[in-house]
Amino acid sequence: MDRNILLETDSYKVTHHLQYPPGAEHVYSYFESRGGKFPETVFFGLQYILKKSLVGKVVTREKIEEAAAVFDAHLGPGLFNKEGWMYILEKHGGKLPVRIKAVAEGTVVPTRNVLFTVENTDPKCYWLTNYIEGILVQVWYPLTVCTSSREQKKIIAKYLDETADNLDGLLSKLHDFGFRGSTSIESAGIGGAAHLVNFRTTATIASLSVPRDYYGFTGMAGYGTPAAEHSTVTSWSKDREVDAFRNMLESFLLGEWLCVSDSYNIWDACEKLWGEELKDLVEDRGRRGAGPLVVRPDSGDPPTVVVKVLDILESKFGTRTNSKGYKVLPDYLRVIQGDGISYESLSGILQHMKLNKWSADNLAFGSGGGLLQKVHRDTQKCAYKCSYAVINGKGVNIFKDPITDHGKLSKKGRITLELDESGQFVTRTEGTGDPDKDLLVTVFENGELVKEYSFEEVRERAELPVVKNQSS
């Protein structure tokens, strides 16, 4: 079904063309993260929104008539700005007379800095700038998932740096298991793509099309791994759990694969099944240079369970001590923790491993709801506010400053994002910025995408300094 962006707004905005001061010609708004859980954000997802929703002819006579009927019934007759939309159709061919300037996608920006601005380019369409707020502000979701994923990457990188020989395995340390917990196929796709800015492993197939279709990525943005689930193990019955495991060992002779092992007794599975009955088959993977068997506990207290599983596997398969003095299982054997994983839980698991002299190299993570769902617009306090207008030919700086919450103080005037003398991001307000230094570039103008970023560029900008330094 063809979308109708006239209906993709808060219904009260439909009446705003009647509320601006007489003589309004120009409305200018901006988007920022006002603070929140993390001190900086990774800007990602606007290009997806623009391509999907705003590029090209998005206004037609049929859509105007449909919207008029809906809003006449929803709000009352005559409140919908049918004349204004017909003007856009006839004057601009159904393309939106709007200019959007934004920081480059993948840029890591401290909070309380402008990320993009929006303004009308036709004085008769002053009301349009904030009409499309609802569509544009949905960038909060990919931005927040990308930021949270990167913060988790920081934690994993820290413990790899402290307990492993190198960071080589970092990009495959956090798997996206979030598809089934997502609110929609679309959210799984854009949220999963936001995660793939930082990592390379996912089970969320919907995430693969976003880098390809909206960011020009021609390769494989994320890789999957064959894996058991409880149904494929328990269908063999409890008495034949070992046969379920043996079947996987014989079916997946090459490459990494994951086997959930807590269907009944994770301790016995590690000690007696993997470590005794199937030990020769597991060790044969090492002799053949095959990828690792990855044992997956999926219940219990994660820090406790992970270390106990590692201890049992060590007793059966041995370990080596790396250059940092921490234990590492044989290359053909690893562990993945896929239950209860979030930004809050990672440090506890990895710290407990470190205290017990286990390298972070031994463990990967899988995250579902904690990665794609346990975020909201206020996680990073994302907001879209009007800061400037032209009324009767005169520029006016606009702002809000609620006496009950000065943290919601909004910015005034026309805005630029610049680097100061020390190389730090700074937002210049009230028209005081230098246009030549502005990091906000025009990405959308009058219905056209005028600046496009590749997924490779996004990844490069978002990469952790510790990884860049290791590569240089």
HELIX and SHEET records of a PDB file:
HELIX    1   1 ILE A    5  LEU A    7  5                                   3    
HELIX    2   2 SER A   11  LEU A   18  5                                   8    
HELIX    3   3 LEU A   46  ILE A   49  1                                   4    
HELIX    4   4 LEU A   50  LEU A   54  3                                   5    
HELIX    5   5 ARG A   61  HIS A   74  1                                  14    
HELIX    6   6 LYS A   82  HIS A   92  1                                  11    
HELIX    7   7 PRO A  123  CYS A  125  5                                   3    
HELIX    8   8 LEU A  128  TYR A  131  1                                   4    
HELIX    9   9 GLU A  133  VAL A  137  1                                   5    
HELIX   10  10 TRP A  140  THR A  163  1                                  24    
HELIX   11  11 LEU A  170  SER A  172  5                                   3    
HELIX   12  12 PHE A  179  GLY A  181  5                                   3    
HELIX   13  13 ILE A  185  LEU A  196  1                                  12    
HELIX   14  14 ALA A  206  TYR A  215  1                                  10    
HELIX   15  15 HIS A  230  THR A  234  1                                   5    
HELIX   16  16 LYS A  238  ARG A  240  5                                   3    
HELIX   17  17 GLU A  241  SER A  251  1                                  11    
HELIX   18  18 ILE A  266  ASP A  268  1                                   3    
HELIX   19  19 ALA A  269  GLU A  277  3                                   9    
HELIX   20  20 LYS A  279  ARG A  288  1                                  10    
HELIX   21  21 PRO A  302  PHE A  317  1                                  16    
HELIX   22  22 TYR A  343  LEU A  355  1                                  13    
HELIX   23  23 ALA A  360  ASN A  362  5                                   3    
HELIX   24  24 GLY A  369  LEU A  372  1                                   4    
HELIX   25  25 ARG A  377  THR A  379  5                                   3    
HELIX   26  26 HIS A  406  LYS A  408  5                                   3    
HELIX   27  27 PRO A  435  LYS A  437  5                                   3    
HELIX   28  28 PHE A  455  ALA A  462  1                                   8    
HELIX   29  29 PRO A  465  SER A  471  1                                   7    
SHEET    1   A 7 LYS A 394  ASN A 397  0                                        
SHEET    2   A 7 CYS A 382  ILE A 391 -1                                        
SHEET    3   A 7 ALA A  24  SER A  33 -1                                        
SHEET    4   A 7 VAL A 114  ASN A 120 -1                                        
SHEET    5   A 7 VAL A  98  ALA A 102 -1                                        
SHEET    6   A 7 VAL A 441  GLU A 445 -1                                        
SHEET    7   A 7 GLU A 448  LEU A 449 -1                                        
SHEET    1   B 2 GLU A  40  VAL A  42  0                                        
SHEET    2   B 2 VAL A 108  PRO A 110 -1                                        
SHEET    1   C 5 LEU A 174  ASP A 176  0                                        
SHEET    2   C 5 LEU A 363  SER A 367  1                                        
SHEET    3   C 5 LEU A 333  GLN A 337  1                                        
SHEET    4   C 5 LEU A 293  ARG A 296  1                                        
SHEET    5   C 5 TRP A 257  VAL A 260  1                                        
SHEET    1   D 2 ARG A 320  THR A 321  0                                        
SHEET    2   D 2 LYS A 327  VAL A 328 -1                                        
SHEET    1   E 2 THR A 416  LEU A 419  0                                        
SHEET    2   E 2 PHE A 425  ARG A 428 -1                                        
END                                                                             
